[in-house]
Amino acid sequence: EDYQNFLYEISMMSNLRHPNILTFLGGSLEPPNLCFVTEYAQRGSLHQVLKTTQLTWLQRLNMALDAAKGLVCHISFLL
């Protein structure tokens, strides 16, 4: 089941193109070395940025809106 979920994630990521979603570059489907490779995020994960960076509420709001735009793209892909 985990392998099937991984294949689904690879398939989905390989078809998504949006400025607010990390670009999928490739992956390995050979167990036990399952991985997928995305573009480099210089500042790290969103969680890390929110935890370690002093942000104004306006910056946080803009980040939330950008994340929502990426989710809308993802949801419209699923429909």
C-alpha positions in Angstrom: 0.0 0.0 0.0 2.8 2.4 0.8 4.5 1.7 -2.5 1.2 2.3 -4.4 0.8 5.7 -2.5 4.4 6.6 -3.5 3.7 5.8 -7.2 0.6 7.9 -7.0 2.5 10.8 -5.5 5.2 10.6 -8.2 2.5 10.5 -10.9 0.7 13.5 -9.5 3.9 15.6 -8.9 5.2 14.9 -12.4 2.1 16.5 -13.9 1.8 19.6 -11.7 3.2 22.9 -13.0 2.6 25.9 -10.9 4.9 28.7 -9.5 3.7 27.9 -5.9 4.5 24.1 -6.1 8.0 22.7 -6.1 8.9 21.4 -9.5 9.3 17.6 -9.7 12.6 16.6 -11.3 12.7 12.9 -11.0 12.8 9.9 -8.7 13.7 6.3 -7.9 11.1 3.6 -8.0 13.5 0.8 -6.9 12.7 -0.4 -3.4 14.1 0.1 -0.8 15.5 3.3 -2.3 12.3 5.1 -3.0 12.7 8.8 -3.4 11.6 11.8 -5.5 13.7 14.8 -6.3 12.3 18.4 -6.5 13.9 21.8 -7.2 16.1 23.2 -4.4 14.3 25.3 -1.8 17.0 27.7 -0.7 15.2 28.7 2.6 14.2 25.1 3.4 10.7 23.9 4.1 7.8 26.2 4.8 7.6 24.8 8.3 11.3 25.7 8.9 10.9 29.2 7.5 7.8 29.9 9.7 9.6 28.5 12.8 13.0 30.3 12.3 12.2 33.6 10.5 10.7 36.7 12.0 7.8 37.5 9.7 5.1 40.2 9.8 1.5 39.2 9.7 1.3 40.6 6.2 4.2 38.3 5.1 2.5 35.3 6.8 -0.8 36.2 5.1 0.9 36.4 1.7 2.6 33.0 2.3 -0.7 31.5 3.2 -2.3 32.9 0.0 0.6 31.5 -2.1 0.1 28.1 -0.4 -3.6 28.2 -1.1 -3.0 29.0 -4.8 -0.8 25.9 -5.0 -3.5 23.8 -3.3 -6.1 25.1 -5.8 -3.9 24.0 -8.6 -3.4 20.6 -7.0 -7.2 20.1 -6.4 -8.1 21.2 -9.9 -5.6 18.5 -11.2 -7.4 15.9 -9.2 -10.8 16.8 -10.6 
